[in-house]
Amino acid sequence: MLHIGILSDTHGFVHPSVLNFFADVDEIWHAGDQGSIAIAHQLAELKPLRAVYGNIDGQDIRIGYPEVQIFQVEKIKVLMTHIGGYPGRYDFKARLLIEQERPKLFICGHSHILKVMYDKKYDLLHINPGSAGKYGIHKSITAIRLIIDGDNMRDLEVLDIPR
């Protein structure tokens, strides 16, 4: 059983409330647009970090983190990328990866809009954690926690604080 913290679009800033929200997780997953390598270091000092780069991330982040991560946690196959869309409106590359890899959990960022949706067509849980940074059009700082236990994803919690 693993407790996971999921965030995206920090754009160079992680609010202290997000760090507090992730205090008891086992791993942190960042779905791109970290904004600076310092953010990766800050998060990795807190907990083990899995991350992908986003469209605003520079070479320092792109060297250390891939565009796409595909991995297994317990019995759940995870696909994480920055630009992904959402069920019924996936980005072309994301849809191809979903069809090829058949994950049970698809995580993306980019939109700054928190969305958690079950995709019946591909039998997966789609998560976009919104934006944990202070830059962008969003009005809230958001992040997600959930538990992965075997082939079960449960106890999903949302942090939503005014920006």
C-alpha positions in Angstrom: 0.0 0.0 0.0 1.4 3.4 -1.0 0.1 6.9 -0.2 0.7 9.1 -3.3 0.8 12.9 -3.6 0.1 14.3 -7.1 0.7 17.8 -8.3 1.4 19.7 -11.5 2.2 23.2 -12.8 4.1 24.6 -9.9 5.9 27.0 -12.2 8.8 27.6 -9.8 6.7 27.7 -6.5 5.3 25.2 -4.2 2.9 26.6 -1.6 3.7 25.5 2.0 0.2 24.0 2.3 1.0 21.6 -0.5 4.1 20.4 1.3 2.1 20.0 4.5 -0.6 18.1 2.5 2.2 15.7 1.3 3.8 15.2 4.7 2.6 11.6 5.1 2.7 10.4 1.5 5.2 7.7 0.4 5.9 9.3 -3.0 5.3 12.5 -4.9 4.4 12.5 -8.5 4.8 15.8 -10.5 3.0 16.0 -13.9 5.2 18.7 -15.4 5.8 22.4 -15.5 8.0 22.3 -12.4 9.4 25.7 -13.5 12.8 25.2 -11.9 15.1 22.3 -11.0 15.0 23.7 -7.4 11.4 22.6 -7.2 12.4 19.0 -8.1 15.1 19.1 -5.5 12.7 20.5 -2.9 10.1 17.8 -3.5 12.7 15.0 -3.7 14.1 16.0 -0.3 10.6 15.6 1.1 9.7 12.2 -0.5 10.8 10.1 -3.5 9.8 12.0 -6.6 8.6 10.7 -10.0 8.1 13.5 -12.5 7.8 14.4 -16.2 8.8 17.6 -17.8 6.3 20.1 -19.1 6.2 22.6 -21.9 7.8 25.5 -19.8 10.5 23.3 -18.3 14.1 24.0 -19.4 17.0 21.7 -20.3 18.0 21.1 -16.6 14.6 19.5 -15.9 14.3 17.7 -19.3 17.7 16.1 -18.8 16.6 14.6 -15.4 12.9 13.8 -16.2 11.3 12.3 -19.3 8.3 13.5 -21.3 6.4 10.4 -20.4 6.6 8.0 -17.4 5.0 4.5 -17.5 5.4 2.5 -14.4 3.7 0.0 -12.1 2.7 0.7 -8.5 1.3 -2.3 -6.7 -1.0 -3.7 -9.4 -1.8 -0.4 -11.0 -0.1 0.6 -14.3 0.4 4.3 -14.4 0.9 6.6 -17.4 2.0 10.2 -16.6 2.7 13.0 -19.1 2.2 16.8 -19.0 -0.1 17.5 -21.9 -2.8 14.9 -22.0 -6.3 16.3 -22.3 -9.1 14.4 -20.6 -11.6 11.6 -21.4 -13.3 12.2 -24.8 -10.7 15.0 -25.6 -7.3 13.4 -25.2 -4.3 15.0 -26.8 -3.4 12.9 -29.9 -0.1 11.6 -28.4 -1.7 10.8 -25.1 -4.5 8.9 -26.7 -2.0 6.8 -28.7 -0.1 6.0 -25.5 -3.3 5.1 -23.6 -4.3 2.8 -26.4 -0.9 1.2 -26.6 -0.1 0.9 -22.8 -3.6 0.4 -21.4 -2.9 2.1 -18.0 -5.4 2.0 -15.1 -4.3 5.5 -14.0 -3.6 8.4 -16.4 -2.1 11.5 -14.9 -1.5 14.8 -16.7 -1.3 18.5 -16.1 -1.1 21.6 -18.3 -4.7 22.9 -18.1 -4.4 24.2 -14.5 -7.9 22.7 -14.1 -8.4 20.0 -11.4 -10.2 17.0 -12.9 -10.7 13.5 -11.7 -12.8 11.4 -14.1 -13.3 7.8 -14.8 -12.9 6.9 -18.4 -15.2 4.1 -19.3 -13.9 3.7 -22.9 -10.3 3.0 -21.7 -11.2 1.7 -18.2 -8.9 4.1 -16.4 -9.0 6.8 -13.8 -7.9 10.2 -15.2 -6.4 12.7 -12.8 -5.3 16.2 -13.6 -4.3 17.7 -10.2 -4.7 21.3 -11.4 -2.0 23.8 -10.5 0.0 23.9 -7.3 1.8 27.1 -8.3 0.9 30.7 -8.0 1.2 31.7 -11.6 -1.6 31.2 -14.2 -5.3 31.8 -14.6 -6.4 29.4 -11.9 -8.0 30.8 -8.7 -7.0 27.9 -6.4 -3.9 26.0 -5.6 -4.7 22.3 -5.9 -3.1 19.0 -5.3 -4.3 15.4 -4.8 -3.5 12.5 -2.4 -4.6 9.0 -2.9 -3.9 5.4 -1.8 -2.9 2.6 -4.1 -3.4 -0.7 -2.5 -3.0 -3.7 -4.8 -5.3 -3.1 -7.7 -7.4 -0.6 -5.7 -7.2 3.2 -5.8 -9.0 4.7 -2.9 -9.3 7.6 -0.4 -8.6 10.3 -2.9 -8.4 13.7 -1.2 -8.1 17.2 -2.8 -6.3 20.1 -1.4 -8.0 23.3 -2.7 -6.8 26.6 -1.2 -7.3 30.2 -2.5 -4.4 31.5 -4.6 
